[in-house]
Amino acid sequence: MAEPDKKLWGIHTRDDALFLKMNKIAIGWRQIGDLSKIPATREDFKAKYLETYPDAKKGSVGTSSG
């Protein structure tokens, strides 16, 4: 019997200890604003990211949008 697909999420923070000690996960970019107002596609997030960070390096857009 085949196993169902599994998804793995990686969270990178500036203060890992805060999340580990408080047993919480948080994502977001204050400058981008409310993430729920962006359609839930990677392309829409990339567009908003570039709008917010127009000087972002090309490689950082894909990494941050992942």
Secondary structure in CASP SS format (residue, H / E / C, confidence):
PFRMAT SS
TARGET T0000
AUTHOR 0000-0000-0000
METHOD secondary structure of the structure
MODEL  1
M C 1.00
A C 1.00
E C 1.00
P C 1.00
D C 1.00
K C 1.00
K C 1.00
L C 1.00
W C 1.00
G C 1.00
I C 1.00
H C 1.00
T C 1.00
R C 1.00
D C 1.00
D H 1.00
A H 1.00
L H 1.00
F H 1.00
L H 1.00
K H 1.00
M H 1.00
N C 1.00
K C 1.00
I C 1.00
A C 1.00
I C 1.00
G C 1.00
W C 1.00
R C 1.00
Q C 1.00
I C 1.00
G C 1.00
D C 1.00
L H 1.00
S H 1.00
K H 1.00
I C 1.00
P C 1.00
A C 1.00
T C 1.00
R H 1.00
E H 1.00
D H 1.00
F H 1.00
K H 1.00
A H 1.00
K H 1.00
Y H 1.00
L H 1.00
E H 1.00
T H 1.00
Y C 1.00
P C 1.00
D C 1.00
A C 1.00
K C 1.00
K H 1.00
G H 1.00
S H 1.00
V H 1.00
G H 1.00
T H 1.00
S H 1.00
S H 1.00
G C 1.00
END
